Structures are given as structure tokens and as C-alpha cells.
């Protein structure tokens, strides 16, 4: 390609078949590469773009497009991974900012049949390919609060959805609760039942719950000094099986459990690196339980992760995830991609937010910095799309809610956006992210329109804040976000939400340190949060613009609550013809 406007090249891809994203495709079969060399000086492309697109005939076929810089193993600088029905994908490169040289166009056959090979073109143009924001009606949400006497002490809630039964499991402090939604009526009603595990309802330092939504197994755990009390249930809390718990001799803070497919090798990888693949095979399942289960926690600095190959019954010895020279000890929650890659986010890795990744089932780890980010006071969160796209939600040094995307597991980042400009948000805490299809994700956080030290300790400056629950959703891979206030007339907290841990003054840390979010089988979003403002007076004060909004007016409660998406598009495109109903 030369800098001349209209400079063009074309080719035909030979990829066909089916694969779950770029990381699992077989080169020369389910994916192929076209090398594009952009010549001339970068400055010669001022106000010009290299537009790269692929097109095919059958709308039932699904091809994806990735652009790597330098080589196929180089960072992904652009991607387009929409689903069916459509007949093309396209991206734009700016050589002025990205540089000239070699780029590899990688076409991946997501779900295709032979005979409909995509045609590729690359052309120098004066305008980029800019798909318009999706014409969607913003989703709506309904708030469900636990009944009196249930969920009254529920700071730091976790939530999981069993796709086999449709039941929701949530846990906080000593309570494990099961919530069933009756969708035969509109709006749906909720039934809350206490389903405590014997081991995890006695003592609590850090509670955590994780539901493997595909298998339906739910894990509940409590930190207890230098160990973890843990059990799992396959019947939504009716019965429990005790677990070894951790595989970590000492890990006294920030425990997390996650799970998903074991990382495996395809035929091409086995021929290229048989030793590595043999290591993966040795760490595969030991029982009939299909997925890997991971446990991680930190010991005032040393953060470690342990793998269970038998469905959470026992764990291997733990392995360090990073050193204190790389990242701070505190970390977010485990997420596992469809190809078995394990991710753990961290709010400070050498001056930026960080993403810790393992591609060998928790044996070794790589730390990636989130380009353009600054450290924050809340744990970040990641959601993984169906084809591997990482959505990284975080709060920055100014407590603004940001979210970025990566298509190469954290090597490079795109569309890093500050959502504080939406709806006048000035401060945010507790970022939580969930993804469905590769192009769809939802970012849940608490936010306030009040400026100032909203996450401080409130001892020198009284913060006049009203906090609400916000959801930001994307339907085009993070290019645009639709932001909704899900509790417009029911504030979550008045005053400050202190994120300084155990040093917070009394009455400012009732919500503790995080919330959680998940989706059901339909792609409907469900979020668990702690409500600190539940009385009629507190709610009225929060809705009164002339009233004080300080911790003195706040209830300081920790009431278990769930927000459930009521209407709108779900995170699975295949259900767009049957949009969600209340």
C-alpha cells in the first residue's frame, strides 16, 4: 500500500469451518493470513486511513477479522467480530498513529461452510470505516430487595446463575441465598430462600461464591485465617459437598474462585510445541467434571492461584501470579475464557491497571498493562466475550468509570473510554463486567453526580453524595456504550463510599469493597449489590436536591439486593428476535 488515495489490493481467503475465536483456529484451515505492507512515511498518511474489509455471500456464515502489527504473533491493533446475520467485517488503520510497515490480516472462520470464501480488500481512503452506533432502545432494569429478616448483613455480595435450573445463587458474609424468579407473571416476582452451607455459615473474613453456569455447580467459600472453608452444591443449595478449599497454605485476603474450560492444544500447536502441550494434557481433568476450577488469594503481597482438576474437591499446590515488583497484592476476581485462558485483574501494576493471564491452566502467568489507564481505588473487573474479547472495567485515579477492550489477551488495548461523561457521573466505585457474544458486554458500577473525594474517608471534607446503580452496555464491541441509571429514585448510598479498607472511619464502609454481575441463559443481566439506604426517610433525602446527603443521613445498612434486566436486548444476539420482556 502506498500513501496515494485509492491505492488498493485484493485477495481471497481460504478459511472455512468452525472455531471458537482466533486463539483456537488452525492456520491454513479455519483461519488464514494475508500480509499487508504499508509503505512511505507515516506523516504521508495524515488524514488518511487504510480501510480493510472482508465480504462473503451467505448471511448464515460468520467470519471474523483481526489485524496484527508486525507478525501474526504481534499485537492486535484492530478487529471486527460481529455475529450472524451479516455478510462482511471491516476495520480502519491510521498509519499516522500506528506506524507504517508490515501488518497481518487474519481471517478466522467462526461458523462457516465451504464454497463461500470471503473476498478481502484494503484501500487507502480519506474517511475511516465508521459503523454507526447501534439503534437500540436502552435496556430497563427492575430492583429486587431481599425480604425482611433475610440478607440483612450482605456486604461484598457474589452472584451466580445456574443455566440448567434458572435459579440465582448469591452470597455475602454468612448467608448463602437462592433466588427464584417467577416469569409467569409480569413483572416477574422473586422468592428468596436461605441455603447456607454448613462450613461457610459459621465464621467470615472474606466470603465468595462462584457458579459454573454451564455445569450448574456453585462454590461457596469463607476465608478463615490461613485457610479457606469451602463447599460446593450441584442442586442449588439443597445439599453440599465439603472441599479442600484452596490449595494455598496462607492467603488471608481477597479470595476469589473461578472456572471454565481447561486450556488444551489443537493439532497445529501439538506439532509446533509438543512439550508445552504435554504439560497441558497432564493438568487436564481427573474426574468426570468437565471444567477447571481455580482458587486465588493474597497473603499481604504474595498472590497465588491453585488449580482443581476434580471439580473443586481438591486443589494442587498454588503458584504465584506475580511479584510485588510487578503488581500490588490486592487483585480482582478470576475469569476464564472459552479457550481456557485464565484472567485476574489488578488495580495497580507499575502505575497502570493490569491484567494477569495464564495460558497453561494456572501454572505460569504473564502481566499485561492496560495502556492509557491509571491506578484506581476499586478492584477492576473483566468480562470475556464468546470469541475471547476482553472487556476491562475499572475506576481510574479520578474515580471515573473506564472500560477498555483487548482482542489479544491484554497485549494491546482499544476503545478505552471514560464513561463519566455519560449522565454527569463524577465518581464511581465497584466496577463489575460481564460479556456474552463477543460484541456485547455490560459494565455495572455505583456512581454519583457529586464531585470531590467520593471514595475518601470523610474526616476532613464532608462529601455530599447520592449514589445510584448504573449499567453501561455495548452491542458493537466497545465502540459505543449505552448508560442507564437503574435506581433513579432509590439511592444506594448517601455520603461517601470509602474504599480505604479497614482504615475507613465508622459509617463509611458499610458497602465493603465490591459487588458482582452475571447473565442468565438468555443473556439477561443480573447484578448483586448491597443497599445502604433502605428507609423511606433516607430514600426521600436522596431524592431531595436541597437535603443533606451525608453519612449522617445514610442508613448505613447492608441489605441484599438484585437488579435484573427487565426489557431490551440481551447479551446474546441470537435472541434479538425475542427481546426481553418484563
LUMNUDO-769287 format. One record per residue (C-alpha): x, y, z. Coordinates in steps of 0.05 Angstrom, whole numbers, plus 5000, padded with zeros to 4 digits. Layout:
! LUMNUDO-769287
XYZ
...
! end
This chain:
! LUMNUDO-769287
500050005000
502550704982
500151365011
496451514947
488951574958
485650994923
491650534929
488449844933
489749104938
485048504939
485447764956
481047154970
481246795037
481246035040
479045965113
472745565127
470045115182
468645295254
472745525313
471645895379
475746525365
482646675339
486446325394
483745635376
483745675300
488245245256
492445645207
491145445135
484445125152
479845515198
483946145192
488946445143
493447045137
494647595086
500848025095
499848765080
505849235076
504349975085
509950385053
512051105055
512751575114
507551565169
506652315160
504452185088
498151865115
495752485153
488052495148
488351835111
486551125131
487750425107
480850105105
480949345108
474748935096
472348235080
465748045048
462047395033
455347185006
451546765057
448947155118
448846505157
456446465153
460646825206
467747045192
472047485238
477547975222
483748125263
489648585245
496348435277
502248915274
509048635252
507247895250
501747415267
504347395339
504548155343
499248575379
492148625352
491349345331
484249275303
478748755298
471648635275
467948035303
460548125293
455947535291
450547295242
446747525204
451447955163
456047885103
462148295120
467048565171
471449185166
476649595204
480650225193
488050335208
491351015218
498650935196
499951635223
498751385294
500250635287
506250705240
507850415172
510749725158
508049025159
501048845182
497948145181
490648095163
487947475198
481247195174
478046695222
472246235203
467846255264
462045855236
462245735161
461345235105
465845125044
464445494979
463246185007
470346445013
470847165036
473847684989
478648165022
480448885002
484949415030
484550125004
487450805024
481751295036
480551975066
475051725113
475151125160
470150565163
465650805220
459650375233
454150785263
452250675336
447150115341
440050365340
437850055405
432850235458
436450295525
435149695570
430949765632
432049445700
428049225760
430549225831
429148645878
430748725952
431248135999
425248066047
425548276120
429947816161
433747546100
440147846072
440648386125
448248326130
450548276058
456748686044
461048455985
455848015950
457447495897
452247245847
451646645800
446246375754
445145635741
443345595667
440544895677
435345085730
434745845721
435945955795
440446505822
445346395879
448146975918
452647005979
455247536027
458147496097
455046866128
448846806084
448046406020
441446555987
437646235930
433146685888
427846415840
424346885791
417146735772
416746945699
409546715691
407447405716
409748095694
413648395724
417047765749
416847635824
422547375866
422746845920
428646875968
430746256008
436646166055
441045596031
447045636077
452845156072
454744846139
462045036133
461145746108
455745996155
459945986218
465546496210
467247006157
473247416137
472247436061
466247076032
465946885958
461146505913
462046255842
457145885798
459645505737
453545675696
454645125645
455144555695
450744865748
455744745805
456145315856
462145405901
461745785968
467745966010
469846346072
476846566089
478646316159
485546556179
490546206134
485645726101
479045716065
472645376088
469345156023
463744715997
460144625931
453044455911
450144135848
442844255868
442745005883
444044945958
439744345977
445943925992
453344095997
459943725989
465843956031
472144165993
479544216010
478244945998
484345275970
491044935957
494245535989
497645466057
497046206073
492646706036
489047176084
485647676038
481847785973
480047065958
476646905891
474146275856
473046195781
472445645730
471645455658
474545005603
481444705611
486645015565
488244495511
492444465448
489944375377
493543945325
497744525299
500144715369
501943995385
506443955324
509744625340
510744545415
509643825439
512843945507
508144515524
502144115501
504243515542
504343965603
497344195589
494843485580
497743275647
493843835680
487143635649
481143355686
481942795736
474442645743
468242685701
467443425719
468743785654
471744445675
477644715712
476545065778
481345595805
482345905874
486646525887
488146975946
493747425970
497947406033
499248146044
503148175980
504347475953
498447305908
497646575887
492846135848
491345385854
488044925803
482944385818
482443825767
476743465802
471343995804
473544355866
474243755912
481743825919
486944325894
494144285871
499544695906
498745425889
503245825841
505046565847
501247015798
506147605802
511347935846
510348575886
515248905837
510048765782
503348895817
500249065884
497948475926
490448625921
487148345859
480248255828
476247635812
478147045767
475046985698
476246415649
475546505573
472445995526
479445765504
481545635576
485646265586
485246495659
484947245676
485647625741
485248395740
489448845785
488449585800
495849765803
501349425762
507149905759
503050545751
497350275708
491549785715
493849075700
491348425672
494547775696
493947195648
495446455648
495246025585
497345375619
491845255670
494745685725
501945425722
505346065697
502846775689
504147405647
502448115670
499848595617
498949345629
492549675608
495250225563
492750915580
489950735648
491750995717
491250615783
484650655820
481750525889
476849955869
478549265844
477649245768
473648705733
473848335667
468548025623
470347545567
466547525501
464746875466
470746935419
475747175471
474947935471
476848215539
472748775569
476649115626
472449565671
475949995723
475850655761
481851095749
485751565795
480052075790
474851545807
471751575737
468850935707
473050705648
472650095603
477549835551
477649235504
483148755481
482948225426
489747915442
489147745515
491848405541
497748535494
494149135464
488049555482
482749925443
476750385455
479050585524
473251035544
471451465604
464051365617
463851935669
461652395613
455152005609
449452245653
454052725691
457552195733
463352475774
465351885819
464751135813
466350505854
465849755848
466649625772
463748955751
463648695679
460148115643
460247935569
456147485524
457247505450
464047775430
461048455413
456448505474
458048675546
455249035606
459149455657
455849525725
458150045776
455850515831
456351245813
454751945838
454052615803
457452955861
464653195851
470053145903
473052595946
467352105939
471551505959
475551856014
474951766089
470252366101
474152626161
476453296134
471553416076
464253216084
462152916017
455053095995
453752495951
447852095925
449951425896
445951025844
446950365807
449050465734
449449975676
453350125612
452149645554
455549565487
452749205426
458549345379
464849115414
466049715459
465750255406
459450555438
456250475506
449050595528
448950825601
442750745645
441350945717
437950315743
435850625810
433751335791
429051435851
432250945900
439251155921
444150615942
448251055989
448551766016
455152096032
461851756019
463451045997
470150956029
475050495992
480850546041
479549866071
479849746146
482550456158
475750756137
472151156191
465950846222
459750906178
463350996112
465050286091
458449926102
458349706029
465249406037
469349305973
465649015913
459148785880
458048265826
454548155759
452647565716
447847355659
442646815652
441946325594
438146855554
443647365563
439547765613
443948165662
443348055737
447348445788
448148355863
449448965906
449049195978
443849735992
446050236044
439750676041
433250306051
428750706097
423451186070
426951776101
433751606072
430751496003
426852156008
433152536029
436852235970
431452465922
431253165953
436253615918
436254105977
437253596032
444053386060
446852746031
452052536082
453451926124
449152236178
443052176133
445051486106
442250856137
448950506136
445549846121
448049246081
441648976051
442048425998
439148665932
439048425860
437948845798
435048445739
434748685668
427348765650
426948975577
431649095519
436848695481
440448135518
447847995511
446347435461
444747675391
441047025373
435347245418
434347935386
428047695351
425147555420
427348165462
427048125537
420248245569
418948465640
! end
